[in-house]
Amino acid sequence: MSKELLRWLEEDDPFGLNEEIKTIIFKCKDCRKEDDVPDFVVHEFGLENKKNQEVKVECPYCGGTMIRAKNNPSD
C-alpha cells in the first residue's frame, strides 16, 4: 500500500475503528454469567426494549437465555 493511503487511514479513521463501542450488560438466567453486548447489536436485530417487554439474547457460554442486567449488584 502507498504511504499516503496508510497515513490517511491512521489520521482520519474512516471506518470508525477508534470509536468507543457502547455496550449493554446482559446476565444469563441459567449460568448467571454476564456478557457485554454492543448496543448497536441490540438495535440492529430489533431487540429494542419495548415498554414492559424484556430483551432476551442467547448466552454465549451455555446457550441459555440472557436478559438485560439490572443496575443493582444483588440481582
PDB file of N, CA, C and O in Angstrom, chain B, residues numbered from 101:
ATOM      1  N   MET B 101       0.843  -1.180   0.000  1.00  0.00           N
ATOM      2  CA  MET B 101       0.000   0.000   0.000  1.00  0.00           C
ATOM      3  C   MET B 101       0.888   1.243   0.000  1.00  0.00           C
ATOM      4  O   MET B 101       2.029   1.228   0.462  1.00  0.00           O
ATOM      5  N   SER B 102       0.334   2.278  -0.518  1.00  0.00           N
ATOM      6  CA  SER B 102       1.113   3.511  -0.551  1.00  0.00           C
ATOM      7  C   SER B 102       1.155   4.148   0.837  1.00  0.00           C
ATOM      8  O   SER B 102       0.236   3.983   1.639  1.00  0.00           O
ATOM      9  N   LYS B 103       2.214   4.861   1.097  1.00  0.00           N
ATOM     10  CA  LYS B 103       2.369   5.547   2.381  1.00  0.00           C
ATOM     11  C   LYS B 103       1.263   6.580   2.577  1.00  0.00           C
ATOM     12  O   LYS B 103       0.811   6.809   3.698  1.00  0.00           O
ATOM     13  N   GLU B 104       0.834   7.198   1.485  1.00  0.00           N
ATOM     14  CA  GLU B 104      -0.231   8.206   1.573  1.00  0.00           C
ATOM     15  C   GLU B 104      -1.542   7.576   2.042  1.00  0.00           C
ATOM     16  O   GLU B 104      -2.246   8.145   2.876  1.00  0.00           O
ATOM     17  N   LEU B 105      -1.865   6.403   1.503  1.00  0.00           N
ATOM     18  CA  LEU B 105      -3.088   5.715   1.909  1.00  0.00           C
ATOM     19  C   LEU B 105      -3.015   5.311   3.374  1.00  0.00           C
ATOM     20  O   LEU B 105      -3.979   5.498   4.117  1.00  0.00           O
ATOM     21  N   LEU B 106      -1.891   4.765   3.793  1.00  0.00           N
ATOM     22  CA  LEU B 106      -1.732   4.373   5.186  1.00  0.00           C
ATOM     23  C   LEU B 106      -1.832   5.567   6.122  1.00  0.00           C
ATOM     24  O   LEU B 106      -2.432   5.464   7.193  1.00  0.00           O
ATOM     25  N   ARG B 107      -1.260   6.684   5.737  1.00  0.00           N
ATOM     26  CA  ARG B 107      -1.332   7.896   6.550  1.00  0.00           C
ATOM     27  C   ARG B 107      -2.786   8.365   6.660  1.00  0.00           C
ATOM     28  O   ARG B 107      -3.222   8.777   7.735  1.00  0.00           O
ATOM     29  N   TRP B 108      -3.534   8.305   5.566  1.00  0.00           N
ATOM     30  CA  TRP B 108      -4.943   8.704   5.554  1.00  0.00           C
ATOM     31  C   TRP B 108      -5.750   7.824   6.497  1.00  0.00           C
ATOM     32  O   TRP B 108      -6.592   8.318   7.247  1.00  0.00           O
ATOM     33  N   LEU B 109      -5.494   6.517   6.461  1.00  0.00           N
ATOM     34  CA  LEU B 109      -6.217   5.598   7.338  1.00  0.00           C
ATOM     35  C   LEU B 109      -5.915   5.870   8.809  1.00  0.00           C
ATOM     36  O   LEU B 109      -6.814   5.790   9.646  1.00  0.00           O
ATOM     37  N   GLU B 110      -4.681   6.186   9.131  1.00  0.00           N
ATOM     38  CA  GLU B 110      -4.301   6.458  10.516  1.00  0.00           C
ATOM     39  C   GLU B 110      -4.862   7.775  11.026  1.00  0.00           C
ATOM     40  O   GLU B 110      -5.271   7.864  12.184  1.00  0.00           O
ATOM     41  N   GLU B 111      -4.887   8.790  10.187  1.00  0.00           N
ATOM     42  CA  GLU B 111      -5.311  10.125  10.614  1.00  0.00           C
ATOM     43  C   GLU B 111      -6.826  10.285  10.689  1.00  0.00           C
ATOM     44  O   GLU B 111      -7.337  10.840  11.662  1.00  0.00           O
ATOM     45  N   ASP B 112      -7.541   9.816   9.694  1.00  0.00           N
ATOM     46  CA  ASP B 112      -8.963  10.109   9.588  1.00  0.00           C
ATOM     47  C   ASP B 112      -9.884   9.052  10.195  1.00  0.00           C
ATOM     48  O   ASP B 112     -11.046   9.351  10.474  1.00  0.00           O
ATOM     49  N   ASP B 113      -9.399   7.823  10.408  1.00  0.00           N
ATOM     50  CA  ASP B 113     -10.218   6.742  10.940  1.00  0.00           C
ATOM     51  C   ASP B 113     -11.535   6.630  10.161  1.00  0.00           C
ATOM     52  O   ASP B 113     -12.608   6.737  10.756  1.00  0.00           O
ATOM     53  N   PRO B 114     -11.470   6.416   8.843  1.00  0.00           N
ATOM     54  CA  PRO B 114     -12.684   6.412   8.019  1.00  0.00           C
ATOM     55  C   PRO B 114     -13.664   5.291   8.338  1.00  0.00           C
ATOM     56  O   PRO B 114     -14.842   5.386   7.993  1.00  0.00           O
ATOM     57  N   PHE B 115     -13.201   4.243   8.984  1.00  0.00           N
ATOM     58  CA  PHE B 115     -14.080   3.112   9.290  1.00  0.00           C
ATOM     59  C   PHE B 115     -14.568   3.118  10.729  1.00  0.00           C
ATOM     60  O   PHE B 115     -15.271   2.195  11.142  1.00  0.00           O
ATOM     61  N   GLY B 116     -14.215   4.127  11.492  1.00  0.00           N
ATOM     62  CA  GLY B 116     -14.677   4.245  12.873  1.00  0.00           C
ATOM     63  C   GLY B 116     -14.053   3.222  13.803  1.00  0.00           C
ATOM     64  O   GLY B 116     -14.665   2.851  14.805  1.00  0.00           O
ATOM     65  N   LEU B 117     -12.858   2.761  13.498  1.00  0.00           N
ATOM     66  CA  LEU B 117     -12.221   1.735  14.318  1.00  0.00           C
ATOM     67  C   LEU B 117     -11.769   2.250  15.675  1.00  0.00           C
ATOM     68  O   LEU B 117     -11.586   1.465  16.606  1.00  0.00           O
ATOM     69  N   ASN B 118     -11.588   3.551  15.798  1.00  0.00           N
ATOM     70  CA  ASN B 118     -11.135   4.120  17.067  1.00  0.00           C
ATOM     71  C   ASN B 118     -12.285   4.645  17.927  1.00  0.00           C
ATOM     72  O   ASN B 118     -12.053   5.185  19.008  1.00  0.00           O
ATOM     73  N   GLU B 119     -13.514   4.490  17.455  1.00  0.00           N
ATOM     74  CA  GLU B 119     -14.669   4.970  18.221  1.00  0.00           C
ATOM     75  C   GLU B 119     -14.965   4.026  19.382  1.00  0.00           C
ATOM     76  O   GLU B 119     -14.786   2.813  19.273  1.00  0.00           O
ATOM     77  N   GLU B 120     -15.416   4.596  20.485  1.00  0.00           N
ATOM     78  CA  GLU B 120     -15.800   3.789  21.640  1.00  0.00           C
ATOM     79  C   GLU B 120     -17.101   3.055  21.332  1.00  0.00           C
ATOM     80  O   GLU B 120     -18.041   3.638  20.794  1.00  0.00           O
ATOM     81  N   ILE B 121     -17.145   1.782  21.676  1.00  0.00           N
ATOM     82  CA  ILE B 121     -18.349   0.983  21.457  1.00  0.00           C
ATOM     83  C   ILE B 121     -19.130   0.933  22.761  1.00  0.00           C
ATOM     84  O   ILE B 121     -18.623   0.473  23.784  1.00  0.00           O
ATOM     85  N   LYS B 122     -20.360   1.409  22.715  1.00  0.00           N
ATOM     86  CA  LYS B 122     -21.217   1.365  23.898  1.00  0.00           C
ATOM     87  C   LYS B 122     -21.811  -0.036  24.009  1.00  0.00           C
ATOM     88  O   LYS B 122     -22.214  -0.636  23.013  1.00  0.00           O
ATOM     89  N   THR B 123     -21.857  -0.543  25.237  1.00  0.00           N
ATOM     90  CA  THR B 123     -22.377  -1.893  25.450  1.00  0.00           C
ATOM     91  C   THR B 123     -23.490  -1.894  26.486  1.00  0.00           C
ATOM     92  O   THR B 123     -23.640  -0.966  27.280  1.00  0.00           O
ATOM     93  N   ILE B 124     -24.259  -2.968  26.446  1.00  0.00           N
ATOM     94  CA  ILE B 124     -25.319  -3.206  27.417  1.00  0.00           C
ATOM     95  C   ILE B 124     -24.975  -4.535  28.088  1.00  0.00           C
ATOM     96  O   ILE B 124     -24.683  -5.518  27.407  1.00  0.00           O
ATOM     97  N   ILE B 125     -25.009  -4.568  29.405  1.00  0.00           N
ATOM     98  CA  ILE B 125     -24.669  -5.793  30.129  1.00  0.00           C
ATOM     99  C   ILE B 125     -25.899  -6.698  30.214  1.00  0.00           C
ATOM    100  O   ILE B 125     -26.971  -6.276  30.646  1.00  0.00           O
ATOM    101  N   PHE B 126     -25.717  -7.950  29.792  1.00  0.00           N
ATOM    102  CA  PHE B 126     -26.754  -8.960  29.902  1.00  0.00           C
ATOM    103  C   PHE B 126     -26.274 -10.037  30.862  1.00  0.00           C
ATOM    104  O   PHE B 126     -25.077 -10.316  30.941  1.00  0.00           O
ATOM    105  N   LYS B 127     -27.211 -10.646  31.597  1.00  0.00           N
ATOM    106  CA  LYS B 127     -26.887 -11.692  32.558  1.00  0.00           C
ATOM    107  C   LYS B 127     -27.708 -12.938  32.233  1.00  0.00           C
ATOM    108  O   LYS B 127     -28.911 -12.852  31.984  1.00  0.00           O
ATOM    109  N   CYS B 128     -27.044 -14.099  32.238  1.00  0.00           N
ATOM    110  CA  CYS B 128     -27.716 -15.350  31.912  1.00  0.00           C
ATOM    111  C   CYS B 128     -28.590 -15.805  33.081  1.00  0.00           C
ATOM    112  O   CYS B 128     -28.167 -15.781  34.237  1.00  0.00           O
ATOM    113  N   LYS B 129     -29.804 -16.216  32.760  1.00  0.00           N
ATOM    114  CA  LYS B 129     -30.718 -16.708  33.782  1.00  0.00           C
ATOM    115  C   LYS B 129     -30.311 -18.102  34.267  1.00  0.00           C
ATOM    116  O   LYS B 129     -30.693 -18.521  35.359  1.00  0.00           O
ATOM    117  N   ASP B 130     -29.530 -18.817  33.445  1.00  0.00           N
ATOM    118  CA  ASP B 130     -29.143 -20.185  33.791  1.00  0.00           C
ATOM    119  C   ASP B 130     -27.785 -20.245  34.495  1.00  0.00           C
ATOM    120  O   ASP B 130     -27.705 -20.681  35.644  1.00  0.00           O
ATOM    121  N   CYS B 131     -26.721 -19.815  33.821  1.00  0.00           N
ATOM    122  CA  CYS B 131     -25.372 -19.929  34.394  1.00  0.00           C
ATOM    123  C   CYS B 131     -24.945 -18.675  35.155  1.00  0.00           C
ATOM    124  O   CYS B 131     -23.904 -18.684  35.812  1.00  0.00           O
ATOM    125  N   ARG B 132     -25.727 -17.599  35.079  1.00  0.00           N
ATOM    126  CA  ARG B 132     -25.526 -16.346  35.807  1.00  0.00           C
ATOM    127  C   ARG B 132     -24.307 -15.550  35.349  1.00  0.00           C
ATOM    128  O   ARG B 132     -23.946 -14.566  35.994  1.00  0.00           O
ATOM    129  N   LYS B 133     -23.660 -15.955  34.243  1.00  0.00           N
ATOM    130  CA  LYS B 133     -22.530 -15.178  33.729  1.00  0.00           C
ATOM    131  C   LYS B 133     -23.050 -13.923  33.045  1.00  0.00           C
ATOM    132  O   LYS B 133     -24.191 -13.871  32.586  1.00  0.00           O
ATOM    133  N   GLU B 134     -22.186 -12.910  32.987  1.00  0.00           N
ATOM    134  CA  GLU B 134     -22.543 -11.656  32.336  1.00  0.00           C
ATOM    135  C   GLU B 134     -21.786 -11.505  31.029  1.00  0.00           C
ATOM    136  O   GLU B 134     -20.690 -12.041  30.867  1.00  0.00           O
ATOM    137  N   ASP B 135     -22.379 -10.772  30.103  1.00  0.00           N
ATOM    138  CA  ASP B 135     -21.746 -10.517  28.811  1.00  0.00           C
ATOM    139  C   ASP B 135     -22.111  -9.110  28.369  1.00  0.00           C
ATOM    140  O   ASP B 135     -23.258  -8.682  28.498  1.00  0.00           O
ATOM    141  N   ASP B 136     -21.122  -8.399  27.847  1.00  0.00           N
ATOM    142  CA  ASP B 136     -21.351  -7.067  27.295  1.00  0.00           C
ATOM    143  C   ASP B 136     -21.762  -7.221  25.839  1.00  0.00           C
ATOM    144  O   ASP B 136     -21.000  -7.747  25.028  1.00  0.00           O
ATOM    145  N   VAL B 137     -22.961  -6.764  25.507  1.00  0.00           N
ATOM    146  CA  VAL B 137     -23.460  -6.827  24.136  1.00  0.00           C
ATOM    147  C   VAL B 137     -23.441  -5.405  23.577  1.00  0.00           C
ATOM    148  O   VAL B 137     -24.017  -4.500  24.181  1.00  0.00           O
ATOM    149  N   PRO B 138     -22.784  -5.196  22.428  1.00  0.00           N
ATOM    150  CA  PRO B 138     -22.783  -3.858  21.845  1.00  0.00           C
ATOM    151  C   PRO B 138     -24.214  -3.366  21.619  1.00  0.00           C
ATOM    152  O   PRO B 138     -25.065  -4.113  21.136  1.00  0.00           O
ATOM    153  N   ASP B 139     -24.470  -2.101  21.975  1.00  0.00           N
ATOM    154  CA  ASP B 139     -25.839  -1.589  21.852  1.00  0.00           C
ATOM    155  C   ASP B 139     -26.329  -1.597  20.412  1.00  0.00           C
ATOM    156  O   ASP B 139     -27.530  -1.723  20.174  1.00  0.00           O
ATOM    157  N   PHE B 140     -25.408  -1.464  19.428  1.00  0.00           N
ATOM    158  CA  PHE B 140     -25.861  -1.479  18.041  1.00  0.00           C
ATOM    159  C   PHE B 140     -26.391  -2.863  17.651  1.00  0.00           C
ATOM    160  O   PHE B 140     -27.228  -2.969  16.755  1.00  0.00           O
ATOM    161  N   VAL B 141     -25.911  -3.926  18.316  1.00  0.00           N
ATOM    162  CA  VAL B 141     -26.418  -5.270  18.036  1.00  0.00           C
ATOM    163  C   VAL B 141     -27.862  -5.377  18.514  1.00  0.00           C
ATOM    164  O   VAL B 141     -28.723  -5.914  17.818  1.00  0.00           O
ATOM    165  N   VAL B 142     -28.110  -4.857  19.711  1.00  0.00           N
ATOM    166  CA  VAL B 142     -29.471  -4.892  20.258  1.00  0.00           C
ATOM    167  C   VAL B 142     -30.423  -4.146  19.331  1.00  0.00           C
ATOM    168  O   VAL B 142     -31.526  -4.622  19.059  1.00  0.00           O
ATOM    169  N   HIS B 143     -30.002  -2.975  18.843  1.00  0.00           N
ATOM    170  CA  HIS B 143     -30.854  -2.176  17.964  1.00  0.00           C
ATOM    171  C   HIS B 143     -30.957  -2.792  16.568  1.00  0.00           C
ATOM    172  O   HIS B 143     -32.030  -2.788  15.966  1.00  0.00           O
ATOM    173  N   GLU B 144     -29.850  -3.318  16.055  1.00  0.00           N
ATOM    174  CA  GLU B 144     -29.800  -3.863  14.689  1.00  0.00           C
ATOM    175  C   GLU B 144     -30.736  -5.058  14.502  1.00  0.00           C
ATOM    176  O   GLU B 144     -31.369  -5.197  13.455  1.00  0.00           O
ATOM    177  N   PHE B 145     -30.819  -5.909  15.508  1.00  0.00           N
ATOM    178  CA  PHE B 145     -31.634  -7.101  15.380  1.00  0.00           C
ATOM    179  C   PHE B 145     -33.053  -6.922  15.908  1.00  0.00           C
ATOM    180  O   PHE B 145     -33.762  -7.901  16.140  1.00  0.00           O
ATOM    181  N   GLY B 146     -33.457  -5.693  16.094  1.00  0.00           N
ATOM    182  CA  GLY B 146     -34.830  -5.430  16.508  1.00  0.00           C
ATOM    183  C   GLY B 146     -35.119  -5.880  17.919  1.00  0.00           C
ATOM    184  O   GLY B 146     -36.261  -6.193  18.253  1.00  0.00           O
ATOM    185  N   LEU B 147     -34.099  -5.915  18.748  1.00  0.00           N
ATOM    186  CA  LEU B 147     -34.290  -6.325  20.127  1.00  0.00           C
ATOM    187  C   LEU B 147     -34.570  -5.126  21.015  1.00  0.00           C
ATOM    188  O   LEU B 147     -34.485  -5.209  22.241  1.00  0.00           O
ATOM    189  N   GLU B 148     -34.901  -4.022  20.389  1.00  0.00           N
ATOM    190  CA  GLU B 148     -35.161  -2.796  21.138  1.00  0.00           C
ATOM    191  C   GLU B 148     -36.215  -3.077  22.201  1.00  0.00           C
ATOM    192  O   GLU B 148     -37.262  -3.661  21.920  1.00  0.00           O
ATOM    193  N   ASN B 149     -35.928  -2.660  23.399  1.00  0.00           N
ATOM    194  CA  ASN B 149     -36.822  -2.902  24.514  1.00  0.00           C
ATOM    195  C   ASN B 149     -38.088  -2.055  24.382  1.00  0.00           C
ATOM    196  O   ASN B 149     -38.045  -0.828  24.473  1.00  0.00           O
ATOM    197  N   LYS B 150     -39.204  -2.731  24.167  1.00  0.00           N
ATOM    198  CA  LYS B 150     -40.493  -2.039  24.144  1.00  0.00           C
ATOM    199  C   LYS B 150     -40.992  -1.975  25.581  1.00  0.00           C
ATOM    200  O   LYS B 150     -40.510  -2.705  26.448  1.00  0.00           O
ATOM    201  N   LYS B 151     -41.949  -1.108  25.825  1.00  0.00           N
ATOM    202  CA  LYS B 151     -42.447  -0.940  27.193  1.00  0.00           C
ATOM    203  C   LYS B 151     -42.898  -2.281  27.764  1.00  0.00           C
ATOM    204  O   LYS B 151     -43.642  -3.031  27.133  1.00  0.00           O
ATOM    205  N   ASN B 152     -42.420  -2.560  28.987  1.00  0.00           N
ATOM    206  CA  ASN B 152     -42.768  -3.768  29.733  1.00  0.00           C
ATOM    207  C   ASN B 152     -42.403  -5.061  29.006  1.00  0.00           C
ATOM    208  O   ASN B 152     -42.959  -6.113  29.321  1.00  0.00           O
ATOM    209  N   GLN B 153     -41.479  -5.007  28.035  1.00  0.00           N
ATOM    210  CA  GLN B 153     -41.040  -6.215  27.340  1.00  0.00           C
ATOM    211  C   GLN B 153     -39.544  -6.397  27.589  1.00  0.00           C
ATOM    212  O   GLN B 153     -38.753  -5.484  27.350  1.00  0.00           O
ATOM    213  N   GLU B 154     -39.164  -7.570  28.067  1.00  0.00           N
ATOM    214  CA  GLU B 154     -37.781  -7.860  28.394  1.00  0.00           C
ATOM    215  C   GLU B 154     -37.007  -8.223  27.135  1.00  0.00           C
ATOM    216  O   GLU B 154     -37.490  -8.997  26.309  1.00  0.00           O
ATOM    217  N   VAL B 155     -35.811  -7.671  26.985  1.00  0.00           N
ATOM    218  CA  VAL B 155     -34.936  -8.007  25.872  1.00  0.00           C
ATOM    219  C   VAL B 155     -34.190  -9.284  26.246  1.00  0.00           C
ATOM    220  O   VAL B 155     -33.619  -9.380  27.332  1.00  0.00           O
ATOM    221  N   LYS B 156     -34.198 -10.277  25.328  1.00  0.00           N
ATOM    222  CA  LYS B 156     -33.537 -11.552  25.597  1.00  0.00           C
ATOM    223  C   LYS B 156     -32.582 -11.883  24.459  1.00  0.00           C
ATOM    224  O   LYS B 156     -32.889 -11.660  23.288  1.00  0.00           O
ATOM    225  N   VAL B 157     -31.408 -12.424  24.825  1.00  0.00           N
ATOM    226  CA  VAL B 157     -30.439 -12.902  23.839  1.00  0.00           C
ATOM    227  C   VAL B 157     -29.920 -14.261  24.319  1.00  0.00           C
ATOM    228  O   VAL B 157     -30.099 -14.633  25.479  1.00  0.00           O
ATOM    229  N   GLU B 158     -29.278 -14.990  23.409  1.00  0.00           N
ATOM    230  CA  GLU B 158     -28.739 -16.301  23.761  1.00  0.00           C
ATOM    231  C   GLU B 158     -27.388 -16.155  24.451  1.00  0.00           C
ATOM    232  O   GLU B 158     -26.546 -15.363  24.028  1.00  0.00           O
ATOM    233  N   CYS B 159     -27.195 -16.916  25.502  1.00  0.00           N
ATOM    234  CA  CYS B 159     -25.946 -16.883  26.264  1.00  0.00           C
ATOM    235  C   CYS B 159     -24.821 -17.528  25.447  1.00  0.00           C
ATOM    236  O   CYS B 159     -24.973 -18.653  24.972  1.00  0.00           O
ATOM    237  N   PRO B 160     -23.690 -16.824  25.279  1.00  0.00           N
ATOM    238  CA  PRO B 160     -22.577 -17.404  24.524  1.00  0.00           C
ATOM    239  C   PRO B 160     -21.829 -18.486  25.305  1.00  0.00           C
ATOM    240  O   PRO B 160     -21.004 -19.199  24.733  1.00  0.00           O
ATOM    241  N   TYR B 161     -22.107 -18.616  26.600  1.00  0.00           N
ATOM    242  CA  TYR B 161     -21.411 -19.582  27.438  1.00  0.00           C
ATOM    243  C   TYR B 161     -22.147 -20.914  27.536  1.00  0.00           C
ATOM    244  O   TYR B 161     -21.533 -21.974  27.416  1.00  0.00           O
ATOM    245  N   CYS B 162     -23.477 -20.865  27.755  1.00  0.00           N
ATOM    246  CA  CYS B 162     -24.228 -22.107  27.972  1.00  0.00           C
ATOM    247  C   CYS B 162     -25.419 -22.276  27.029  1.00  0.00           C
ATOM    248  O   CYS B 162     -26.059 -23.327  27.026  1.00  0.00           O
ATOM    249  N   GLY B 163     -25.719 -21.254  26.230  1.00  0.00           N
ATOM    250  CA  GLY B 163     -26.859 -21.345  25.313  1.00  0.00           C
ATOM    251  C   GLY B 163     -28.184 -20.992  25.964  1.00  0.00           C
ATOM    252  O   GLY B 163     -29.234 -21.072  25.328  1.00  0.00           O
ATOM    253  N   GLY B 164     -28.138 -20.606  27.220  1.00  0.00           N
ATOM    254  CA  GLY B 164     -29.351 -20.233  27.942  1.00  0.00           C
ATOM    255  C   GLY B 164     -29.859 -18.865  27.521  1.00  0.00           C
ATOM    256  O   GLY B 164     -29.404 -18.299  26.527  1.00  0.00           O
ATOM    257  N   THR B 165     -30.797 -18.346  28.279  1.00  0.00           N
ATOM    258  CA  THR B 165     -31.399 -17.051  27.984  1.00  0.00           C
ATOM    259  C   THR B 165     -30.774 -15.963  28.828  1.00  0.00           C
ATOM    260  O   THR B 165     -30.706 -16.065  30.052  1.00  0.00           O
ATOM    261  N   MET B 166     -30.313 -14.909  28.150  1.00  0.00           N
ATOM    262  CA  MET B 166     -29.747 -13.763  28.854  1.00  0.00           C
ATOM    263  C   MET B 166     -30.742 -12.615  28.805  1.00  0.00           C
ATOM    264  O   MET B 166     -31.413 -12.394  27.797  1.00  0.00           O
ATOM    265  N   ILE B 167     -30.822 -11.891  29.910  1.00  0.00           N
ATOM    266  CA  ILE B 167     -31.674 -10.709  29.977  1.00  0.00           C
ATOM    267  C   ILE B 167     -30.806  -9.523  30.378  1.00  0.00           C
ATOM    268  O   ILE B 167     -29.712  -9.685  30.919  1.00  0.00           O
ATOM    269  N   ARG B 168     -31.313  -8.345  30.105  1.00  0.00           N
ATOM    270  CA  ARG B 168     -30.586  -7.125  30.449  1.00  0.00           C
ATOM    271  C   ARG B 168     -30.382  -7.110  31.959  1.00  0.00           C
ATOM    272  O   ARG B 168     -31.333  -7.251  32.727  1.00  0.00           O
ATOM    273  N   ALA B 169     -29.116  -6.936  32.377  1.00  0.00           N
ATOM    274  CA  ALA B 169     -28.782  -6.935  33.797  1.00  0.00           C
ATOM    275  C   ALA B 169     -29.319  -5.680  34.456  1.00  0.00           C
ATOM    276  O   ALA B 169     -29.362  -4.608  33.853  1.00  0.00           O
ATOM    277  N   LYS B 170     -29.716  -5.833  35.673  1.00  0.00           N
ATOM    278  CA  LYS B 170     -30.175  -4.692  36.455  1.00  0.00           C
ATOM    279  C   LYS B 170     -28.963  -3.918  36.941  1.00  0.00           C
ATOM    280  O   LYS B 170     -27.862  -4.466  37.000  1.00  0.00           O
ATOM    281  N   ASN B 171     -29.148  -2.658  37.288  1.00  0.00           N
ATOM    282  CA  ASN B 171     -28.052  -1.853  37.832  1.00  0.00           C
ATOM    283  C   ASN B 171     -27.695  -2.260  39.249  1.00  0.00           C
ATOM    284  O   ASN B 171     -26.613  -1.942  39.743  1.00  0.00           O
ATOM    285  N   ASN B 172     -28.608  -2.963  39.899  1.00  0.00           N
ATOM    286  CA  ASN B 172     -28.402  -3.393  41.273  1.00  0.00           C
ATOM    287  C   ASN B 172     -27.449  -4.587  41.290  1.00  0.00           C
ATOM    288  O   ASN B 172     -27.737  -5.598  40.649  1.00  0.00           O
ATOM    289  N   PRO B 173     -26.319  -4.502  42.005  1.00  0.00           N
ATOM    290  CA  PRO B 173     -25.358  -5.614  42.025  1.00  0.00           C
ATOM    291  C   PRO B 173     -25.898  -6.889  42.647  1.00  0.00           C
ATOM    292  O   PRO B 173     -25.297  -7.948  42.469  1.00  0.00           O
ATOM    293  N   SER B 174     -27.005  -6.828  43.366  1.00  0.00           N
ATOM    294  CA  SER B 174     -27.540  -8.023  44.021  1.00  0.00           C
ATOM    295  C   SER B 174     -28.525  -8.793  43.150  1.00  0.00           C
ATOM    296  O   SER B 174     -29.111  -9.768  43.620  1.00  0.00           O
ATOM    297  N   ASP B 175     -28.731  -8.382  41.881  1.00  0.00           N
ATOM    298  CA  ASP B 175     -29.727  -9.067  41.047  1.00  0.00           C
ATOM    299  C   ASP B 175     -29.297 -10.460  40.655  1.00  0.00           C
ATOM    300  O   ASP B 175     -30.029 -11.158  39.954  1.00  0.00           O
TER     301      ASP B 175
END
